[in-house]
Structure formats: C-alpha cells, structure tokens
Amino acid sequence: MAMSSTRKRAGKVCPHQAAFLLDNWLRRLLQPPYKILAGHIKPGDTVVDLGCGPGYFTITMARLVGAEGTVVAVDLQPAMLAHVRRKAARYGMATRITCHACQPTQIGLELTSDFILAWYMVHETPDPGAFFREVRTLLKESGRLLVVEPKMHVSRAGFENQQTEAEAAGLIRLAPFGGLVSRGMLLGRA
C-alpha cells in the first residue's frame, strides 16, 4: 500500500535556520498575511497560530486582534519561538502575543479560540486525526480553523485524507481556500 504524501512527511519540520525562507518580501507578495487573515480575525479575538515558525502570520494576527485580543504562537522549536518574541518586541506587539512550546504529539493548550491558523503544518504532524481532535477542543462553538497545505508536499489525495480526518474529529468544511501553490479549507465545529 502506497503512503500518502502526508504520511511520508509527518514529523519533519522546517529547521529554525531556515526562518529567513519563511519570512521574506517574496512570500509577502505571494501570500500576503493581511489579505489572507483579515476576514477571519476581529478586534478582541483570541487566536492561535499553530506551527508559527518565525511569526510570519503572528504579527499580522496581533494587529488584527488589537489591544484587547490575544495571539498564541505555537511551535515545536524553541528557536522559532525566540524569533517570534524578538519580532513581537520589535513591532510593539509583545503584550498581545504569548508563545507556547508544543510537543510533537500534543499542542497542550487550555483555552478556547475564535480562530486557529494551521499553515503548512498539518502534514508535519505524526497523527493528523489526533491533531484535529485536539484542535476541535480549542475552538469556540463559532470558532474557525484555516488549514492550508503546500501542493509540493501534500497531494490532492493526501489533502482529501486530511479533510476526512478533520470530519471524523467533528469538524466540518465551510469553504475551500487555495492558490497557485497551496490547497486549503476553512473548518468549523460540527
């Protein structure tokens, strides 16, 4: 039986030394954070950036939640979280952003959120089903989860498998999301 591309890549994360590749001017042209997030986040929200890396989306999320909101930046790598802390301080967003170190098999948060972003990271989890089950517990009843995966790492079949895992975890697909190099879905609680 052939493994899906999701299973082949599971557990492999981008090293912190590649942070500059994840946050640069070219990526801002191709994947503009404000344009992607603005319709999902409002002032006062509690939002989570899962697999935040160097904080490419985190700072924009902090601007969108405003002074009354909260952003939780989650990553497996302490060096990425240190990068986010420095960046948050540089942009005057440190009071809005909390960094959380997760484990490879568990996010480990105890909160409910209005919006969760999982950008290019579900394929890196060892068990997408367990991931979606835990994420569902972190969403408010009206909360939304945006999952986006890179086409170069996750095949259409692999992505459809992720959708099946999400549905089995009690999430429903609300809308597709995609682009030239990505495929994604906006999910909510069933």
C-alpha positions as CSV (number, residue, x, y, z in Angstrom):
1,M,0.0,0.0,0.0
2,A,1.4,3.4,-1.0
3,M,1.7,6.0,1.7
4,S,0.1,9.4,1.1
5,S,2.5,12.4,0.9
6,T,1.0,13.4,4.2
7,R,2.4,10.3,5.9
8,K,5.8,10.5,4.2
9,R,6.4,14.0,5.6
10,A,4.9,13.5,9.0
11,G,7.2,14.6,11.8
12,K,9.6,16.6,9.6
13,V,9.7,20.3,10.4
14,C,11.5,23.2,8.8
15,P,14.6,23.9,10.8
16,H,14.9,27.2,12.6
17,Q,17.9,28.0,10.5
18,A,15.5,28.4,7.5
19,A,13.5,31.1,9.2
20,F,14.6,33.7,6.6
21,L,13.0,31.5,3.9
22,L,9.7,31.5,5.8
23,D,9.5,35.3,6.2
24,N,10.6,37.5,3.3
25,W,9.4,40.0,0.8
26,L,8.8,37.5,-2.0
27,R,6.5,35.4,0.3
28,R,4.7,38.6,1.2
29,L,3.9,39.2,-2.4
30,L,2.6,35.6,-2.9
31,Q,0.9,35.1,0.4
32,P,0.0,38.5,1.9
33,P,-0.8,37.9,5.6
34,Y,-3.3,40.7,5.9
35,K,-5.3,39.7,2.8
36,I,-5.4,36.1,4.0
37,L,-6.4,36.8,7.6
38,A,-8.4,40.0,7.6
39,G,-11.8,38.3,7.0
40,H,-11.2,35.8,9.8
41,I,-10.0,37.9,12.8
42,K,-11.6,40.8,14.5
43,P,-10.6,43.1,17.4
44,G,-10.8,41.3,20.8
45,D,-10.4,37.8,19.4
46,T,-8.3,35.0,20.9
47,V,-6.4,33.4,18.0
48,V,-3.8,30.7,17.7
49,D,-1.0,30.4,15.1
50,L,-0.1,26.7,15.1
51,G,3.3,26.0,13.8
52,C,4.0,29.7,13.8
53,G,7.6,29.3,12.7
54,P,9.3,32.8,12.7
55,G,6.0,34.5,13.1
56,Y,5.2,35.3,9.5
57,F,1.4,35.4,10.3
58,T,1.7,36.1,14.0
59,I,2.4,39.9,13.9
60,T,-0.5,40.5,11.4
61,M,-2.7,38.4,13.7
62,A,-1.7,40.6,16.7
63,R,-2.5,43.8,14.7
64,L,-5.9,42.4,13.8
65,V,-6.9,41.3,17.4
66,G,-6.0,44.8,18.7
67,A,-5.1,45.7,22.2
68,E,-7.9,43.7,23.7
69,G,-7.1,40.5,21.8
70,T,-4.6,37.7,22.3
71,V,-2.5,35.7,19.9
72,V,-0.9,32.4,21.0
73,A,2.1,31.5,18.8
74,V,2.7,27.7,19.0
75,D,5.7,25.9,17.7
76,L,7.8,22.8,18.5
77,Q,11.1,24.6,18.2
78,P,12.2,26.9,21.0
79,A,14.4,28.8,18.5
80,M,11.4,29.7,16.4
81,L,9.5,30.9,19.5
82,A,12.5,33.0,20.5
83,H,12.4,34.6,17.0
84,V,8.7,35.4,17.5
85,R,9.4,37.0,20.8
86,R,12.1,39.2,19.4
87,K,9.9,40.1,16.4
88,A,6.9,40.9,18.7
89,A,9.0,43.2,20.8
90,R,10.4,45.0,17.7
91,Y,6.9,45.6,16.4
92,G,5.4,46.6,19.8
93,M,3.2,43.6,19.9
94,A,4.8,41.7,22.9
95,T,1.8,42.2,25.2
96,R,-0.6,40.7,22.6
97,I,1.4,37.6,21.8
98,T,2.0,34.6,24.1
99,C,4.5,31.9,22.9
100,H,3.8,28.3,23.7
101,A,6.1,25.3,23.1
102,C,4.1,22.3,22.0
103,Q,5.1,18.6,21.9
104,P,5.4,16.6,18.7
105,T,2.2,14.7,19.5
106,Q,0.3,17.3,21.6
107,I,-0.5,21.0,21.3
108,G,-1.0,21.3,25.1
109,L,-3.1,24.4,25.3
110,E,-6.1,25.0,27.6
111,L,-8.1,27.8,26.0
112,T,-10.9,28.3,23.6
113,S,-10.3,30.4,20.5
114,D,-12.1,32.3,17.8
115,F,-9.7,31.4,15.1
116,I,-6.8,29.0,14.6
117,L,-4.4,29.0,11.7
118,A,-2.6,25.8,10.7
119,W,-0.5,27.0,7.7
120,Y,1.7,24.4,6.0
121,M,2.0,22.3,9.1
122,V,-0.6,19.5,9.4
123,H,1.5,17.3,7.1
124,E,4.2,17.6,9.7
125,T,2.1,16.1,12.5
126,P,2.6,12.4,13.2
127,D,-1.1,11.8,13.6
128,P,-3.4,14.3,11.8
129,G,-6.5,12.6,13.3
130,A,-5.3,13.3,16.8
131,F,-4.2,16.8,15.8
132,F,-7.7,17.6,14.5
133,R,-9.4,16.1,17.6
134,E,-7.2,18.3,19.9
135,V,-7.8,21.4,17.7
136,R,-11.5,20.9,17.9
137,T,-11.4,21.2,21.7
138,L,-9.6,24.6,21.3
139,L,-12.3,26.1,19.1
140,K,-15.3,28.1,20.5
141,E,-18.6,27.0,19.1
142,S,-18.4,29.7,16.4
143,G,-14.6,29.3,16.1
144,R,-12.9,28.6,12.7
145,L,-9.8,26.7,11.7
146,L,-8.0,27.6,8.5
147,V,-5.8,24.7,7.2
148,V,-3.5,25.4,4.3
149,E,-1.0,22.9,2.9
150,P,1.7,23.2,0.2
151,K,0.9,21.4,-3.0
152,M,4.5,20.4,-3.3
153,H,4.3,18.3,-0.1
154,V,0.7,17.3,0.1
155,S,-1.0,15.6,-2.8
156,R,-4.7,16.1,-3.6
157,A,-5.3,12.6,-2.1
158,G,-3.3,13.5,1.0
159,F,-5.3,16.7,1.5
160,E,-8.6,14.8,1.0
161,N,-7.4,12.4,3.7
162,Q,-6.8,15.4,6.0
163,Q,-10.3,16.5,5.3
164,T,-11.7,13.1,6.2
165,E,-9.6,13.1,9.4
166,A,-11.0,16.6,10.3
167,E,-14.6,15.4,9.7
168,A,-14.0,12.3,11.8
169,A,-12.8,14.7,14.6
170,G,-16.1,16.6,14.5
171,L,-15.1,19.5,12.1
172,I,-17.0,20.5,9.0
173,R,-15.6,22.1,5.9
174,L,-17.1,25.6,5.5
175,A,-15.2,26.8,2.5
176,P,-12.3,26.0,0.3
177,F,-9.1,28.0,0.3
178,G,-6.3,27.8,-2.2
179,G,-3.9,29.4,-4.5
180,L,-1.2,28.6,-7.0
181,V,1.0,26.7,-4.6
182,S,-1.5,25.8,-1.8
183,R,-4.7,24.0,-1.1
184,G,-6.7,24.7,2.0
185,M,-10.0,24.6,3.8
186,L,-11.8,26.7,6.4
187,L,-13.3,24.4,9.0
188,G,-15.7,24.9,11.9
189,R,-17.2,22.7,14.7
190,A,-19.8,20.3,13.5
